[in-house]
Amino acid sequence: MKPATQQDQSNLKWVADFIWNIADDRLRDVYVRGKYRDVILPFTVLRRLDAVLESTKQAVLERKKFLDTHSVAEQDGALRMASGQAFYNTSEFTLATLTASGQGQRLRDNFVDYLDGFSPNVQDILAKFKFRDQIQTMVEADILGHLINDFLDPEVNLSPLPVKDADGRIKLPALDNHGMGTVFEELIRRFNEENNEEAGEHFTPREVIRLMVDLLFHGDNEALSKAGVIRTIYDPTAGTGGMLSVAEEYLTGSHGLNPDATLIVNGQELNPESFAICKGDMLIKGQDVSNIKFGNTL
């Protein structure tokens, strides 16, 4: 598997700088720098999830209305089908429509409604971030609306999907799991440095992850190339999911060894922020996130 290009690394640094500047501009007089992460990391994940759901938003709202009208109690499967994803949001709001709905406590109420609209598997991600604990502080400091608008800036793409122009050409590249993990790790490093703390986490460099996956699969390449092959992989210290994502791309990606194969990913992670980002990206990839566990492997 080829390593990231210089352009890739340059773009990821630009994205990390962009997010850090949002934090430094909006949160400077509200939070100490070491606490920027409590707002910035969940906002980044929210923007990614929100972007994936944009194209099927109306279909989900219509399906929700139909199910409620017919008093259907078990709605999860039908709403997932309507969204075309393993998750959904039944709130009438998106990030793009929230700031137009009002300011102050009205915006707070609408933002809570938006968060409450996410499916249960996303609620677990928000809980691990303890994101709801920050809402009132953001409202009282009058920064919630500004933060939403900042994360919707058309000059940066925090989505796992590329942004294309009217002719279908890629205008902004997608921020995939590797990119998200790299940006996340850079932001964590800055948060801790500003707070005079040690990193606390030892992130595996991306090139090392690629080498490990190459070694893991290399001796099995012939068998993995066969039709209908199924493999299971487990990472006991999954972090943001880099190992799982690289393994999936190696085997079943568009340029992988066998796009028709099935890879079942399993992971466990102790750090709640890393777990939340890992689970969010596994949701976007359509993996069974019940296989992503929170806790100490040892």
C-alpha positions as CSV (number, residue, x, y, z in Angstrom):
1,M,0.0,0.0,0.0
2,K,1.4,3.4,-0.9
3,P,2.2,5.9,1.8
4,A,0.4,9.3,2.0
5,T,1.8,11.8,-0.5
6,Q,3.3,15.1,0.4
7,Q,0.2,16.8,-0.8
8,D,-1.9,14.6,1.5
9,Q,0.2,15.5,4.5
10,S,0.1,19.1,3.6
11,N,-3.7,19.1,3.3
12,L,-4.0,17.3,6.7
13,K,-1.8,19.9,8.4
14,W,-4.0,22.6,6.8
15,V,-7.1,21.0,8.1
16,A,-5.6,20.6,11.6
17,D,-4.5,24.3,11.5
18,F,-8.0,25.3,10.4
19,I,-9.7,23.5,13.3
20,W,-7.1,24.8,15.8
21,N,-7.8,28.4,14.6
22,I,-11.5,27.9,15.2
23,A,-10.7,26.8,18.7
24,D,-8.3,29.6,19.4
25,D,-10.6,32.2,17.9
26,R,-13.9,31.1,19.5
27,L,-12.9,29.4,22.8
28,R,-10.0,31.5,24.0
29,D,-11.9,33.5,26.6
30,V,-14.3,30.7,27.4
31,Y,-12.1,27.6,28.0
32,V,-8.5,27.1,29.0
33,R,-6.7,25.7,26.0
34,G,-6.4,22.2,27.4
35,K,-10.2,22.0,27.4
36,Y,-10.7,23.1,23.8
37,R,-10.9,19.4,23.0
38,D,-14.2,19.1,24.9
39,V,-15.9,21.2,22.2
40,I,-13.7,20.9,19.1
41,L,-13.4,17.1,18.8
42,P,-17.2,16.3,19.1
43,F,-18.0,19.2,16.7
44,T,-15.6,17.7,14.1
45,V,-17.3,14.3,14.4
46,L,-20.8,15.9,14.2
47,R,-19.9,17.7,11.0
48,R,-18.7,14.4,9.5
49,L,-21.9,12.6,10.4
50,D,-24.1,15.5,9.4
51,A,-22.5,15.7,5.9
52,V,-23.0,12.0,5.3
53,L,-26.8,12.3,6.1
54,E,-27.4,15.4,4.0
55,S,-28.5,13.7,0.8
56,T,-31.2,11.5,2.5
57,K,-32.4,13.9,5.1
58,Q,-35.8,14.5,3.6
59,A,-36.4,10.7,3.0
60,V,-35.7,10.1,6.7
61,L,-38.2,12.8,7.8
62,E,-40.8,11.4,5.5
63,R,-40.3,7.9,6.7
64,K,-40.4,9.0,10.3
65,K,-43.7,10.8,9.8
66,F,-45.1,7.7,8.1
67,L,-44.0,5.4,10.9
68,D,-45.4,7.7,13.6
69,T,-48.7,8.1,11.7
70,H,-49.1,4.3,11.7
71,S,-48.0,3.9,15.3
72,V,-45.0,1.7,14.4
73,A,-43.0,1.2,17.6
74,E,-39.8,-0.4,16.2
75,Q,-38.5,2.2,13.8
76,D,-34.7,1.8,13.8
77,G,-34.4,-0.6,10.8
78,A,-36.8,1.4,8.6
79,L,-35.0,4.7,9.4
80,R,-31.6,3.2,8.7
81,M,-32.9,2.0,5.3
82,A,-34.3,5.5,4.6
83,S,-30.9,7.1,5.4
84,G,-28.9,4.6,3.5
85,Q,-26.5,4.5,6.5
86,A,-26.1,2.5,9.7
87,F,-27.3,5.7,11.5
88,Y,-29.8,8.6,11.0
89,N,-31.1,11.8,12.4
90,T,-34.9,12.4,12.8
91,S,-34.7,16.1,13.8
92,E,-36.0,18.6,11.4
93,F,-32.7,20.5,11.8
94,T,-29.3,20.0,10.2
95,L,-26.2,22.0,11.1
96,A,-26.8,24.2,8.0
97,T,-30.3,25.1,9.2
98,L,-29.7,25.6,12.9
99,T,-28.3,29.1,13.0
100,A,-31.2,30.4,10.9
101,S,-33.6,29.1,13.5
102,G,-32.7,31.6,16.2
103,Q,-30.1,32.6,18.7
104,G,-29.6,32.3,22.5
105,Q,-31.8,29.9,24.3
106,R,-33.8,29.2,21.2
107,L,-30.7,28.1,19.4
108,R,-29.8,26.0,22.4
109,D,-33.2,24.2,22.4
110,N,-33.0,23.6,18.6
111,F,-29.4,22.3,18.9
112,V,-30.5,19.9,21.7
113,D,-33.4,18.8,19.4
114,Y,-30.8,18.2,16.6
115,L,-28.6,16.1,18.9
116,D,-31.6,14.1,20.3
117,G,-32.6,13.3,16.7
118,F,-29.6,11.0,16.2
119,S,-29.9,7.3,16.3
120,P,-28.9,5.4,19.5
121,N,-25.5,4.4,18.1
122,V,-24.6,8.0,17.7
123,Q,-26.0,8.9,21.1
124,D,-23.3,6.6,22.6
125,I,-20.6,8.7,20.7
126,L,-22.0,12.0,22.1
127,A,-22.1,10.5,25.6
128,K,-18.4,9.4,25.5
129,F,-17.5,13.0,24.5
130,K,-19.7,14.4,27.3
131,F,-20.7,16.9,24.7
132,R,-24.0,17.9,26.2
133,D,-22.2,19.2,29.3
134,Q,-20.7,22.0,27.1
135,I,-23.9,23.3,25.5
136,Q,-25.0,25.8,28.1
137,T,-21.5,27.2,28.4
138,M,-21.4,27.8,24.6
139,V,-24.8,29.5,24.7
140,E,-24.0,31.8,27.6
141,A,-20.7,32.8,25.9
142,D,-22.7,33.4,22.6
143,I,-20.4,31.2,20.6
144,L,-22.6,28.2,19.6
145,G,-23.9,29.8,16.4
146,H,-20.4,31.0,15.4
147,L,-19.0,27.5,16.0
148,I,-21.6,25.9,13.8
149,N,-21.0,28.4,11.0
150,D,-17.2,27.9,11.3
151,F,-17.5,24.2,10.9
152,L,-19.7,24.7,7.8
153,D,-17.0,26.8,6.1
154,P,-17.0,25.9,2.4
155,E,-13.3,26.2,2.2
156,V,-12.6,23.1,4.3
157,N,-14.0,19.6,4.0
158,L,-14.4,17.6,7.2
159,S,-16.5,15.0,5.5
160,P,-15.5,11.5,4.5
161,L,-17.0,12.4,1.1
162,P,-15.2,14.6,-1.4
163,V,-16.7,18.0,-2.4
164,K,-17.2,18.3,-6.1
165,D,-17.8,21.2,-8.4
166,A,-20.6,21.6,-10.9
167,D,-18.7,19.5,-13.5
168,G,-18.2,16.6,-11.1
169,R,-14.5,17.4,-10.5
170,I,-13.1,17.0,-7.0
171,K,-12.9,20.5,-5.4
172,L,-11.9,19.4,-1.9
173,P,-10.7,15.8,-1.0
174,A,-12.4,13.6,1.4
175,L,-11.2,13.4,5.0
176,D,-11.0,9.6,5.4
177,N,-10.4,7.7,8.6
178,H,-6.6,8.0,8.3
179,G,-6.9,11.7,7.7
180,M,-9.3,12.1,10.6
181,G,-7.0,10.1,12.9
182,T,-4.0,12.2,11.9
183,V,-5.8,15.4,12.4
184,F,-7.2,14.2,15.7
185,E,-3.7,13.2,17.0
186,E,-2.2,16.5,16.0
187,L,-5.0,18.4,17.8
188,I,-4.6,16.3,20.9
189,R,-0.8,17.0,20.9
190,R,-1.5,20.8,20.7
191,F,-4.2,20.7,23.4
192,N,-1.8,18.9,25.8
193,E,1.2,21.1,25.0
194,E,-0.9,24.2,25.7
195,N,-1.9,22.7,29.0
196,N,1.7,21.6,29.8
197,E,0.6,17.9,29.9
198,E,2.2,14.8,28.4
199,A,0.4,13.4,25.4
200,G,-0.8,10.5,27.5
201,E,-1.5,8.4,24.4
202,H,1.0,6.7,22.1
203,F,-0.4,6.9,18.6
204,T,1.0,4.4,16.1
205,P,2.4,6.3,13.1
206,R,0.4,5.8,9.9
207,E,3.3,4.3,7.9
208,V,3.8,1.8,10.7
209,I,0.1,0.8,10.6
210,R,0.4,0.2,6.8
211,L,3.5,-1.9,7.3
212,M,1.8,-4.0,10.1
213,V,-1.2,-4.6,7.8
214,D,1.0,-5.6,4.9
215,L,2.8,-8.1,7.2
216,L,-0.5,-9.3,8.7
217,F,-2.1,-10.2,5.3
218,H,1.0,-10.9,3.2
219,G,1.2,-14.7,3.8
220,D,-2.5,-15.1,3.2
221,N,-2.8,-13.2,-0.1
222,E,-3.6,-16.2,-2.3
223,A,-6.4,-17.4,0.0
224,L,-7.7,-13.8,0.4
225,S,-8.1,-13.5,-3.4
226,K,-10.7,-16.2,-3.6
227,A,-14.4,-15.5,-4.1
228,G,-16.6,-15.3,-1.0
229,V,-13.7,-15.2,1.5
230,I,-14.4,-13.8,5.0
231,R,-11.9,-12.6,7.5
232,T,-12.1,-11.2,11.0
233,I,-9.7,-8.7,12.5
234,Y,-9.4,-7.5,16.1
235,D,-7.4,-4.5,17.4
236,P,-7.4,-4.6,21.2
237,T,-6.1,-0.9,21.4
238,A,-8.1,0.5,18.4
239,G,-7.5,4.2,19.0
240,T,-9.3,6.1,16.3
241,G,-9.6,3.0,14.2
242,G,-6.6,3.4,11.9
243,M,-5.5,-0.2,11.9
244,L,-9.1,-1.4,11.2
245,S,-9.5,1.1,8.4
246,V,-6.2,0.3,6.7
247,A,-6.9,-3.5,6.9
248,E,-10.3,-2.9,5.3
249,E,-8.8,-0.9,2.5
250,Y,-6.1,-3.4,1.9
251,L,-8.6,-6.2,1.5
252,T,-11.9,-4.8,0.3
253,G,-11.2,-1.2,-0.8
254,S,-11.6,-0.1,-4.4
255,H,-7.9,-0.8,-5.0
256,G,-7.7,-3.6,-2.5
257,L,-6.8,-7.2,-2.9
258,N,-10.4,-8.5,-3.2
259,P,-13.2,-6.0,-3.2
260,D,-15.7,-8.9,-3.1
261,A,-14.3,-10.2,0.2
262,T,-15.8,-9.6,3.6
263,L,-13.8,-8.2,6.5
264,I,-15.5,-8.1,9.9
265,V,-13.7,-5.6,12.1
266,N,-13.6,-5.7,15.9
267,G,-11.9,-3.2,18.2
268,Q,-11.7,-2.1,21.8
269,E,-10.5,1.3,23.1
270,L,-10.1,2.8,26.6
271,N,-9.8,6.5,25.8
272,P,-13.4,7.8,25.4
273,E,-12.5,10.4,22.8
274,S,-10.6,7.9,20.6
275,F,-13.4,5.4,21.0
276,A,-16.0,8.0,19.9
277,I,-14.0,8.9,16.8
278,C,-13.4,5.3,16.0
279,K,-17.0,4.3,16.4
280,G,-18.2,7.3,14.3
281,D,-16.0,6.4,11.4
282,M,-16.9,2.7,11.6
283,L,-20.6,3.8,11.4
284,I,-19.8,5.8,8.3
285,K,-18.1,2.8,6.8
286,G,-21.2,0.7,7.4
287,Q,-19.5,-1.7,9.9
288,D,-21.3,-3.3,12.8
289,V,-20.3,-1.0,15.6
290,S,-21.5,-3.4,18.2
291,N,-18.1,-4.9,17.5
292,I,-16.4,-1.7,18.7
293,K,-16.2,-1.9,22.5
294,F,-15.3,0.7,25.1
295,G,-13.1,-0.4,27.9
296,N,-9.7,-1.7,29.1
297,T,-8.6,-4.8,27.1
298,L,-6.3,-5.9,29.9
